[in-house]
């Protein structure tokens, strides 16, 4: 069986695979962006401060 790249079935399957790849790539990028956006200086500062106090108290 010889696959011709101009075959409509091959083009449709390739397009669906490309769209699925782009969808999941976008989903992972959106998740990492959301995690990065939820960070703020104040909460991370107090968290590091508590960790330092625990280390110094031991």
C-alpha positions as CSV (number, residue, x, y, z in Angstrom):
1,X,0.0,0.0,0.0
2,X,1.5,3.3,-1.1
3,X,0.5,6.4,0.9
4,X,0.3,9.5,-1.2
5,X,0.5,12.7,0.9
6,X,-2.1,14.4,-1.3
7,X,-4.7,11.8,-0.4
8,X,-7.7,13.5,1.2
9,X,-7.9,10.8,4.0
10,X,-4.2,11.3,4.9
11,X,-4.7,15.1,4.9
12,X,-7.7,14.9,7.2
13,X,-6.0,12.5,9.6
14,X,-2.9,14.7,9.6
15,X,-5.0,17.8,10.3
16,X,-6.8,16.2,13.2
17,X,-3.5,15.0,14.7
18,X,-2.1,18.5,14.3
19,X,-5.2,20.1,16.0
20,X,-4.9,17.6,18.8
21,X,-1.2,18.4,19.3
22,X,-2.0,22.1,19.3
23,X,-4.9,21.7,21.8
24,X,-2.8,19.7,24.3
25,X,0.2,22.0,23.9
26,X,-2.0,25.1,24.6
27,X,-3.6,23.3,27.6
28,X,-0.2,22.7,29.2
29,X,0.9,26.2,28.5
30,X,-2.3,27.7,30.0
31,X,-1.8,25.6,33.1
32,X,1.8,26.7,33.7
33,X,0.8,30.3,33.0
34,X,-2.0,30.1,35.6
35,X,0.4,28.7,38.2
36,X,2.9,31.4,37.5
37,X,0.3,34.1,37.6
38,X,-1.1,33.0,41.0
39,X,2.3,33.5,42.7
40,X,2.8,36.8,44.4
41,X,5.6,38.3,46.4
42,X,3.9,38.7,49.7
43,X,2.8,35.1,50.2
44,X,6.1,33.6,49.0
45,X,8.0,36.1,51.3
46,X,6.0,35.0,54.4
47,X,6.4,31.4,53.5
48,X,10.2,31.7,53.2
49,X,10.2,33.7,56.4
50,X,8.4,30.9,58.3
51,X,10.9,28.3,56.8
52,X,13.8,30.4,58.0
53,X,12.3,30.7,61.5
54,X,11.9,26.9,61.7
55,X,15.5,26.4,60.6
56,X,16.9,29.0,63.1
57,X,14.7,27.6,65.9
58,X,16.2,24.1,65.7
